[in-house]
Amino acid sequence: MVPLLIDLYNHASRCEPTYLSNMVAVLQDGLMDRFEGAYSRLNMSVTMDLEAAPYSHEVYLLATVLDPNMVLYWVDLDLSATADEKADLRTQLKGIVNCRRSVVDPGIIFTQKLPG
């Protein structure tokens, strides 16, 4: 989901329509409003209350990083940021994955009984 959001926003930014410029601006604003939390986590937007912003949970970034087709390739390909910002984001994403991996014990998953 995250690479798609980045591509949609970047495409709308680069688009220079002759007749539908207002529609492109509204689409870009709508993307930013709807997915403000995801864009804030990527430093593409600044929000005052990240936890209350829609799509701000780190699970969206985590799912993208854990997808074998995506991993961290999208950081270099899609994200328009400086090399330092991309390196910081990669470090942050690796930290999220390592933190979640240390919290979950695979043995617990297989020994718990399901309700019902």
C-alpha positions as CSV (number, residue, x, y, z in Angstrom):
1,M,0.0,0.0,0.0
2,V,2.8,2.5,0.9
3,P,4.6,2.4,-2.5
4,L,1.3,2.9,-4.2
5,L,0.5,6.0,-2.1
6,I,3.9,7.4,-2.9
7,D,3.5,6.8,-6.6
8,L,0.0,8.3,-6.7
9,Y,1.1,11.4,-4.9
10,N,4.3,11.8,-7.0
11,H,2.4,11.3,-10.2
12,A,-0.1,13.9,-9.3
13,S,2.7,16.3,-8.4
14,R,4.4,15.8,-11.8
15,C,1.2,15.9,-13.8
16,E,0.7,19.1,-15.7
17,P,-2.8,18.9,-17.2
18,T,-4.1,21.6,-19.4
19,Y,-7.8,21.3,-18.5
20,L,-8.1,19.3,-15.3
21,S,-5.5,21.1,-13.1
22,N,-8.2,21.7,-10.4
23,M,-9.1,18.0,-10.3
24,V,-5.4,17.0,-10.0
25,A,-5.0,19.4,-7.1
26,V,-8.1,18.1,-5.4
27,L,-6.9,14.5,-5.9
28,Q,-3.6,15.4,-4.3
29,D,-5.2,17.1,-1.4
30,G,-7.6,14.2,-0.9
31,L,-4.7,11.7,-0.8
32,M,-2.9,13.8,1.7
33,D,-6.0,14.2,3.9
34,R,-7.0,10.5,3.7
35,F,-3.6,9.0,4.2
36,E,-2.0,11.7,6.3
37,G,-0.6,9.3,8.9
38,A,1.2,7.2,6.3
39,Y,2.7,10.3,4.6
40,S,3.7,11.7,7.9
41,R,5.6,8.5,8.8
42,L,7.5,8.9,5.5
43,N,8.2,12.6,6.2
44,M,6.2,13.7,3.2
45,S,3.8,15.6,5.5
46,V,3.7,17.1,9.0
47,T,0.9,16.3,11.3
48,M,0.4,17.5,14.8
49,D,-1.1,14.3,16.2
50,L,0.4,11.3,14.4
51,E,-1.4,8.8,16.5
52,A,-4.8,10.2,15.6
53,A,-4.1,10.6,11.9
54,P,-5.6,8.0,9.6
55,Y,-3.3,5.2,8.4
56,S,-0.6,6.2,10.9
57,H,0.0,2.8,12.4
58,E,3.3,1.3,11.6
59,V,1.7,-1.9,10.5
60,Y,1.3,-0.4,7.0
61,L,5.1,0.2,6.7
62,L,5.8,-3.2,8.3
63,A,3.6,-5.0,5.8
64,T,5.4,-3.3,2.9
65,V,8.8,-4.2,4.3
66,L,7.8,-7.8,4.9
67,D,6.5,-8.2,1.4
68,P,9.2,-10.2,-0.4
69,N,8.5,-8.2,-3.6
70,M,9.0,-4.8,-2.0
71,V,11.3,-5.2,1.0
72,L,13.2,-1.8,0.9
73,Y,13.5,-1.4,-2.9
74,W,10.7,1.2,-2.9
75,V,12.6,3.6,-0.7
76,D,15.2,4.2,-3.5
77,L,12.8,3.9,-6.4
78,D,9.7,5.8,-5.3
79,L,10.6,8.1,-2.5
80,S,11.7,11.6,-3.6
81,A,14.0,12.5,-0.7
82,T,17.7,13.2,0.0
83,A,20.1,10.3,0.5
84,D,20.3,11.0,4.2
85,E,16.5,11.0,4.6
86,K,16.3,7.7,2.8
87,A,19.1,6.2,5.0
88,D,17.2,7.4,8.1
89,L,14.0,5.9,6.8
90,R,15.7,2.6,6.1
91,T,17.2,2.6,9.6
92,Q,13.8,3.4,11.1
93,L,12.1,0.6,9.1
94,K,14.7,-2.0,10.1
95,G,14.2,-0.9,13.7
96,I,10.5,-1.5,13.5
97,V,11.1,-5.0,12.0
98,N,13.7,-5.9,14.6
99,C,11.5,-4.6,17.4
100,R,8.5,-6.6,16.3
101,R,10.6,-9.7,15.7
102,S,12.0,-9.6,19.3
103,V,8.5,-9.2,20.7
104,V,6.8,-12.1,19.0
105,D,7.9,-15.6,20.1
106,P,7.0,-18.1,17.4
107,G,6.7,-20.9,20.0
108,I,3.8,-19.1,21.6
109,I,1.8,-19.0,18.4
110,F,1.8,-22.7,18.0
111,T,1.2,-23.6,21.7
112,Q,-1.9,-21.4,22.2
113,K,-5.3,-23.0,22.0
114,L,-7.8,-21.2,19.8
115,P,-11.1,-20.1,21.4
116,G,-14.2,-22.1,20.5
